[in-house]
Amino acid sequence: MERGPAIFAGVVFALFGSGLLVWTAVRVRQRQPVAQGVSPVASVALAGLVSVIALTLGTWCFSRL
């Protein structure tokens, strides 16, 4: 993988994953729904899973440098 695209993709994945993880944690801590019309447990689990996957992809992109 070339350097420029790997850095860009890594930054995008890392920012998205960390932002989603922080947003989900704040919503859970305030006892507000993460997604409207969905089970609270399912929405927290799915948002957490997506954020961990995005952070993992960002880490993988940075490891390819």
C-alpha positions as CSV (number, residue, x, y, z in Angstrom):
1,M,0.0,0.0,0.0
2,E,1.3,3.4,-0.8
3,R,2.2,5.8,2.0
4,G,-0.3,8.6,1.3
5,P,-3.4,6.6,0.9
6,A,-2.5,4.4,3.9
7,I,-2.1,7.4,6.1
8,F,-5.3,9.0,4.9
9,A,-7.3,5.8,5.3
10,G,-5.8,5.2,8.7
11,V,-6.7,8.6,10.0
12,V,-10.2,8.4,8.6
13,F,-10.8,5.0,10.2
14,A,-9.2,6.1,13.5
15,L,-11.2,9.3,13.8
16,F,-14.5,7.6,12.9
17,G,-13.9,4.7,15.3
18,S,-12.9,6.9,18.2
19,G,-15.7,9.4,17.6
20,L,-18.3,6.7,17.4
21,L,-16.9,5.0,20.6
22,V,-16.9,8.3,22.5
23,W,-20.4,9.2,21.3
24,T,-21.8,5.8,22.2
25,A,-20.2,6.0,25.7
26,V,-21.6,9.4,26.3
27,R,-25.1,8.4,25.2
28,V,-25.0,5.3,27.4
29,R,-23.7,7.2,30.4
30,Q,-26.6,9.8,30.0
31,R,-29.1,6.9,29.7
32,Q,-30.2,8.2,26.3
33,P,-30.9,5.9,23.3
34,V,-28.1,5.3,20.9
35,A,-30.5,4.6,18.0
36,Q,-34.2,5.4,17.9
37,G,-36.6,2.5,17.6
38,V,-34.0,-0.2,18.3
39,S,-33.4,-2.3,21.4
40,P,-30.9,-0.4,23.6
41,V,-28.7,-3.4,24.1
42,A,-28.6,-4.2,20.4
43,S,-27.8,-0.6,19.4
44,V,-25.0,-0.3,21.9
45,A,-23.6,-3.6,20.9
46,L,-23.7,-2.8,17.2
47,A,-22.2,0.7,17.6
48,G,-19.5,-0.7,19.8
49,L,-18.7,-3.4,17.3
50,V,-18.5,-1.0,14.4
51,S,-16.3,1.4,16.3
52,V,-13.9,-1.5,17.3
53,I,-13.8,-2.7,13.7
54,A,-13.0,0.9,12.4
55,L,-10.2,1.3,15.0
56,T,-8.8,-2.1,14.0
57,L,-8.8,-1.1,10.3
58,G,-7.1,2.2,11.2
59,T,-4.4,0.3,13.1
60,W,-4.0,-2.1,10.2
61,C,-3.6,0.8,7.7
62,F,-0.9,2.4,9.9
63,S,0.9,-0.9,10.3
64,R,1.2,-1.2,6.5
65,L,3.5,1.9,6.3
